[in-house]
Amino acid sequence: MTAALLGFLVVFALAFLRVPLAVAMTIAGLGGLGLMRGWQPAFASTSQVIFETGFHYVLSVIPLFVLMGNLVARAGMAKELFTAANAFVGHRRGGLAMASIIASGGFGSICGSSIATAATMSRVAYPEMKAHGYKDTLATGSIASGGTLGILIPPSTILVIYGIITETDIGKLFIAGILPGIVAIVCLCMAVVFVTWRDPAAGPPAERFTWPQRLAAIRGIWSVALLFALVIGGIYGGVFTATEGAGVGAAGAFLFALARRTLTPRVVMDILQESARTTAMLFTILIGAMVFTSFINFTSMPGDLRDFVLQFSPNPIMVVIVMMGIYLALGMVMEELAIVLLTIPVFFPVITGLGFDPVWFGILIVTIVEIGMISPPVGLNLFVLNSLLPAVKLTTLYRGVWPFVMADIVRLGILIAFPIISLWLPGFMAR
């Protein structure tokens, strides 16, 4: 247990010194293994982790879905989604903030990245909200929280990684995210209602669209609906696997972007470079976390943590609640993907041993990751918006996001209380 705590202390110290988290975890993991098992076994174990992670076939869905998201972002689909959502709710108080959340959900259904969703919607929705007199707290809070929908509504890179670690069907995980995604949109919109109820000046109503204008706006998002139906419908119907679906989605996004004449040789190169950078970042963090996890597994921490959680096993749902509390605390000080990679090997056997469905637990994990991505002080989406909107102070982002954090915690409670929300659609999947 002491060795594990020292390992975490080294990771935190290196991160505080601005060493990249993936490098910090690799150094701590390799050093810990070397001191506990000897340096030759440590280097052999680390090289095996790097090789197996880099050549894992199922992980090929990550670069394909990242590429798909970058293509649809350049194709201008986010603007059409926001226009369609605005046509129906924009005339209400806080309506443009609700429209950004709804559009983020639609964009997340063809993207799979929280960062990309938040970044894209900041360019589309923020100028509209500012033009209508919205306060920065509500505008940025709705965009940051809406961006998290990119990793819940399928496709989702986090669900892919969870599925690989736990050997859970990725297709079922994708389908399980649909209804919780709708619940998330409703909860976040209710947060907007609460904010504008307390401060009507935070989100004044915009112009009302006529029904012909609304129908025209709906017709503008046919490409998004078609791409989502093609990828997720194919996975749901058993036509192809999640990996094959990623390839179909990337190809479909390329054809849509080509048909819209938004692709030039320079743009294609930028898209490929951005996709390669994002994929490299994800794989580097994944490899670093796996090396550190190998070290942790040789300490007594997994058993000690499991014993602590199992104190509540007479009431199994309390075990889940305690786990979620641990995740919420960790999410305020650590990078979310690293948390998942480090804790799932410890908590997952406990969950399955208590008879809980691994698909349901996967949706809870993604929900926790979403909360972490907007939780001060280290919420990743907040820093993305801070870099894209330099005129908005980070303290303003912190103040604006808290109502949405609370809404997400309420949503987490709903998903824990009613597992059927996550499990109903996967129950109909083709075997």
Summary of the structure (lengths in Angstrom):
residues: 431
radius of gyration: 21.5
end to end distance: 42.8
largest distance: 72.1
contacts: 1615
relative contact order: 0.15
helix: 80%
strand: 0%
